[in-house]
Amino acid sequence: MTAVAIETGWVDLKVGDTVMSAYVAFPVEPGAYPGVVVGHEIYGLHATAKQATERIAALGAIAILPDLFHRTAPRADLEFGGEGRDRGLELLHTLRRPDVLADISACLDELRARKATSVNMVGFSAGGHIAYYAATQLPLAVTAAFYPGWLTNTDIPLSTPEPTIESTSGITGRILLFFGGLDPLIDPEARDELEEALTANNIPHEIVVYEDAPHGFVYPGRDWYRPELAEDAWSRLADLLHG
């Protein structure tokens, strides 16, 4: 699919008693476009998260990247590596389900105000977990999650009081999940559990496993980037959003 020209900017969204910044990217040419909320990794509003948002917009979509850490560390932009990862995990543990749903709902309202033809979500790693949970609670047409962790356990507050997978029956749209076969954070047993839960609840879905891919394979600029696999994943995502 040929990339379309886009514009970018920032918006402030009211969420309860707080104000949340969000990065927005959208096609320059007026038209009918799907809306996509983008869930960031534990590194917050890192440049790679904004670049992913821009790429989704270039597929022909109105994309919005909310600052999910805005209550604790507004516009956090953490460096890759030990210190940034530790801080990101600390921030992840501050997130609670009601707050995250309020954040995503505010983004959906913004997309509807911008005349999006549908509302969808794409998430990466921790943001993939959030996307999956949001799909169980909100009317998302399509949800794509790249290497989402913690869905089958209770290791983070977002997966409590019961594992997020237990809410699968609430999903009303299509689900596309991407995993790396070499990802130490998401084992084959967890992937099998997700397949079983989605199938048992008759959720239209596809689980794509790239056997030679590690965690985080889709973002350029990292040692674990796998360009050919990333391009295949982006192509599948484009087909789903415009299918």
Secondary structure, 3 states (H helix, E strand, C coil): CCCCCEEEEEEEEEECCEEEEEEEEEECCCCCCCEEEEECCCCECCHHHHHHHHHHHHCCCEEEEECCCCCCCCCCECCCCHHHHHHHHHHHCCCCHHHHHHHHHHHHHHHHHCCCCCEEEEEECHHHHHHHHHHHHCCCCEEEEECCCCCCCCCCHHHCCCCHHHHHHHCCCEEEEEEECCCCCCCHHHHHHHHHHHHHCCCCEEEEEECCCCCCCCCCCCCCCCHHHHHHHHHHHHHHHCC
